[in-house]
Amino acid sequence: MSLDQKFQDAADRVKQLQKRPSNEDLLQLYALFKQGSEGDVKGSRPGMLDLKGRAKYDAWASKKGTGSDAAKEAYVALVDRLTG
């Protein structure tokens, strides 16, 4: 199975989780998925009143410079840990 197939499989499996991951794990899932699928963060950081948007932006920005394949591998590993 190719890395892209594993990545897509992990994205499908994460939707089937029995219990909600911690906020930290959710942010990591978001950041790694976005970095793996879109690359470095784009746009400006949300304002002070958009706490959720700001947290998601910051999590994604923390992955800046991480290669697509590395982000996909980390995403798959995190999903494996959460589903295992």
C-alpha positions as a printed NumPy array, in Angstrom:
array([[  0.   ,   0.   ,   0.   ],
       [  1.394,   3.391,  -0.974],
       [  1.823,   6.212,   1.514],
       [ -1.044,   8.132,  -0.108],
       [ -3.315,   5.103,   0.28 ],
       [ -2.284,   4.685,   3.942],
       [ -2.923,   8.404,   4.494],
       [ -6.408,   8.201,   2.956],
       [ -7.161,   5.018,   4.914],
       [ -6.104,   6.749,   8.143],
       [ -8.317,   9.748,   7.284],
       [-11.248,   7.358,   6.844],
       [-10.463,   5.435,  10.057],
       [-10.223,   8.585,  12.182],
       [-13.894,   9.292,  11.396],
       [-14.805,   5.926,  12.952],
       [-13.155,   6.508,  16.352],
       [-15.277,   5.251,  19.233],
       [-14.259,   8.01 ,  21.628],
       [-13.29 ,  11.604,  21.03 ],
       [ -9.527,  12.205,  21.102],
       [ -8.079,  14.827,  23.443],
       [ -7.958,  18.407,  22.205],
       [ -4.192,  18.094,  21.783],
       [ -4.584,  14.96 ,  19.645],
       [ -7.331,  16.648,  17.605],
       [ -5.06 ,  19.613,  16.911],
       [ -2.214,  17.294,  15.928],
       [ -4.522,  15.341,  13.618],
       [ -5.678,  18.58 ,  11.999],
       [ -2.169,  20.002,  11.638],
       [ -0.641,  16.823,  10.218],
       [ -3.545,  16.284,   7.818],
       [ -3.362,  19.851,   6.508],
       [  0.444,  19.767,   6.249],
       [  0.334,  16.414,   4.458],
       [ -2.393,  17.413,   2.037],
       [ -1.795,  21.148,   1.472],
       [  1.735,  21.969,   2.661],
       [  2.701,  24.958,   4.791],
       [ -0.005,  27.096,   6.378],
       [ -1.417,  29.901,   4.256],
       [ -3.307,  33.063,   5.082],
       [ -3.247,  35.213,   8.172],
       [ -3.695,  34.127,  11.76 ],
       [ -7.31 ,  34.423,  13.007],
       [ -8.141,  37.187,  15.463],
       [ -8.116,  36.978,  19.248],
       [-11.833,  36.188,  19.487],
       [-11.621,  33.138,  17.202],
       [-10.018,  30.817,  19.754],
       [-10.704,  27.591,  17.853],
       [ -9.498,  28.989,  14.521],
       [ -6.415,  30.437,  16.171],
       [ -5.545,  27.119,  17.859],
       [ -5.943,  25.248,  14.57 ],
       [ -3.855,  27.827,  12.7  ],
       [ -1.107,  27.685,  15.346],
       [ -1.06 ,  23.876,  15.3  ],
       [ -0.723,  23.842,  11.509],
       [  1.896,  26.624,  11.581],
       [  3.953,  24.533,  14.04 ],
       [  4.421,  21.967,  11.247],
       [  5.83 ,  24.54 ,   8.815],
       [  8.704,  23.1  ,   6.814],
       [  7.66 ,  19.493,   7.442],
       [  7.618,  17.596,   4.18 ],
       [  4.378,  16.159,   2.857],
       [  5.542,  12.548,   3.213],
       [  6.814,  13.094,   6.768],
       [  3.518,  14.707,   7.767],
       [  1.53 ,  11.867,   6.194],
       [  3.639,   9.255,   7.999],
       [  3.179,  11.06 ,  11.329],
       [ -0.575,  11.338,  10.7  ],
       [ -0.879,   7.614,   9.96 ],
       [  1.157,   6.785,  13.092],
       [ -1.05 ,   9.017,  15.257],
       [ -4.251,   7.464,  13.854],
       [ -2.779,   3.99 ,  14.43 ],
       [ -2.088,   4.932,  18.067],
       [ -5.603,   6.318,  18.554],
       [ -7.343,   3.346,  16.927],
       [ -5.083,   0.659,  18.357]])
